[in-house]
Amino acid sequence: MALNVRRWCCEPIPEWIRRLALGVTFCLVLTVIVPVAFGQEDLRMVIVVHPLTPLAQVSSKELRDLYLGETSRLGGTEMVPVNHAALTPIRRAFDKLVLHMNADEFAQAWKARRFLDPSQKQPTVFRSIESVKIFVAAEKGAIGYLPYSAVDATVRVVQKVDNIDIASKDYPLRMTP
């Protein structure tokens, strides 16, 4: 069975193959070239509070202590911490960058804390970024974390974490893509 190379090379390419190739090329341009040309999505995670909460800066240690129930106050204000669902990318990033643990370790830490003090209340968990933002905007003393791209005028951004401004390239709360 001989392959007729000449016939195969010289036939016109069917229209459906041309369209498929054009579609694949377009998708590659959108997913590879465009992000490189225009920069990556803003991957900052920012700490947000109720608009009337006078908190301008916070340390990672203060956040860790608050989210692990070792304190309930920041800057003299009684805080209500809120968390994202355990398997969401933002929650995984927060657990890693701030708490230095994963969701299972966080759950175990709270289980031990509640065993010693059943009155302790663990941070309220919300399933969406929008619901965290709505709760923080509505509840005085609420504190949470959002992607920078989700922030609007309904919440107040804590401008510094670990004495580093959110506009700095060294800002410590950056999620990895």
C-alpha positions in Angstrom: 0.0 0.0 0.0 1.8 3.0 -1.2 1.0 6.5 0.0 0.5 9.0 -2.7 2.4 12.0 -1.1 2.0 14.2 -4.2 -1.8 13.9 -4.1 -2.0 14.5 -0.3 0.3 17.6 -0.5 -1.4 19.3 -3.4 -5.0 19.0 -2.4 -6.7 22.1 -1.1 -7.3 22.2 2.7 -11.0 21.7 3.5 -12.8 24.8 4.9 -13.7 23.1 8.2 -10.0 22.4 8.9 -9.1 26.0 8.1 -11.7 27.3 10.5 -10.6 24.9 13.3 -7.0 26.0 12.9 -8.1 29.7 13.0 -10.1 29.0 16.2 -7.2 27.2 17.9 -4.8 30.0 16.9 -7.2 32.6 18.3 -7.6 30.8 21.6 -3.8 30.5 21.9 -3.4 34.2 21.3 -6.0 35.0 24.0 -4.5 32.6 26.6 -0.8 33.0 26.0 0.1 36.2 24.2 -2.5 38.6 25.6 -1.7 38.0 29.3 2.1 38.4 28.6 1.5 41.6 26.6 -0.8 43.3 29.1 0.5 41.9 32.4 -1.1 39.3 34.7 -4.4 39.7 36.5 -4.1 41.6 39.8 -3.5 38.8 42.3 -3.4 40.9 45.4 -5.6 39.7 48.3 -6.7 42.6 50.5 -8.0 42.7 54.0 -11.4 44.5 54.1 -13.4 45.9 57.0 -16.7 47.5 57.6 -16.5 51.1 56.3 -16.7 52.6 59.9 -14.0 50.4 61.3 -10.9 52.6 61.8 -8.3 50.0 61.0 -5.5 51.4 58.7 -3.0 48.6 59.1 -2.7 45.1 60.5 0.1 42.5 60.8 0.0 38.9 59.6 0.4 37.8 63.2 -2.6 39.9 64.3 -4.7 38.3 61.5 -3.5 34.9 62.4 -4.4 35.4 66.1 -7.8 36.8 65.1 -8.7 33.9 62.7 -7.4 31.3 65.2 -9.5 32.7 68.0 -6.5 33.9 70.2 -7.9 37.4 70.2 -11.1 39.1 69.2 -9.9 42.7 69.0 -7.8 44.7 66.6 -6.9 48.3 67.3 -9.3 48.4 70.2 -12.3 47.3 68.1 -14.2 44.0 68.6 -13.8 42.2 65.3 -16.0 39.6 63.5 -13.8 37.6 61.2 -15.3 36.0 58.1 -13.8 33.3 56.0 -14.3 31.8 52.5 -15.2 28.2 51.9 -12.3 25.8 52.6 -11.5 24.7 49.1 -11.7 28.0 47.3 -8.5 29.4 45.8 -8.6 32.6 47.9 -9.1 30.6 51.1 -6.2 28.3 50.3 -4.0 31.3 49.6 -5.1 33.0 52.9 -4.5 29.8 54.9 -1.0 29.5 53.4 0.1 33.1 53.5 -1.5 34.3 56.8 -2.3 31.2 58.9 0.7 29.1 57.6 -1.6 26.0 57.5 -4.0 24.3 55.2 -7.8 24.0 55.7 -7.6 20.6 57.5 -5.0 22.0 60.0 -7.2 25.1 60.5 -10.2 22.8 61.3 -8.1 20.8 63.7 -6.9 23.9 65.4 -10.5 25.1 65.9 -11.6 21.7 67.1 -8.9 21.8 69.8 -9.8 25.4 70.7 -13.5 24.6 71.0 -12.7 21.5 73.2 -10.8 23.8 75.7 -13.4 26.6 75.4 -16.8 25.7 74.0 -17.8 29.4 74.0 -15.3 30.2 71.3 -16.8 31.1 67.9 -14.9 30.2 64.8 -15.0 32.7 61.8 -18.3 32.6 59.8 -17.8 30.9 56.4 -19.3 32.2 53.2 -19.3 30.4 49.9 -18.8 33.4 47.5 -16.6 36.4 47.3 -19.7 38.6 46.9 -21.3 37.2 50.1 -18.1 38.0 52.1 -18.2 41.5 50.7 -21.9 42.0 51.5 -21.5 40.8 55.1 -18.4 42.9 55.8 -20.2 46.0 54.4 -23.2 45.4 56.6 -21.7 44.1 59.9 -19.9 46.7 62.1 -16.6 45.2 63.2 -16.5 42.6 60.4 -13.2 41.8 58.8 -12.5 39.6 55.8 -10.3 39.2 52.7 -11.1 39.7 49.0 -9.3 39.7 45.7 -8.3 43.3 45.0 -10.4 43.2 41.8 -13.6 42.6 43.9 -13.2 45.6 46.1 -15.7 48.5 45.8 -16.9 51.4 47.9 -19.1 49.2 50.2 -16.0 48.0 52.2 -12.9 49.7 53.5 -9.5 48.3 52.5 -6.8 48.0 55.2 -4.0 49.8 53.4 -1.0 48.1 55.0 -0.2 44.5 56.0 3.0 44.0 57.9 3.8 47.7 57.4 3.7 47.2 53.6 1.3 49.2 51.5 -1.0 47.3 49.2 0.4 49.3 46.2 3.9 48.0 46.9 5.5 45.3 44.8 6.5 43.7 48.1 2.9 43.4 49.4 2.8 40.1 51.2 -0.7 38.9 50.3 -0.4 37.9 46.7 -2.1 34.8 45.4 -0.3 32.6 42.9 -2.0 32.0 39.6 
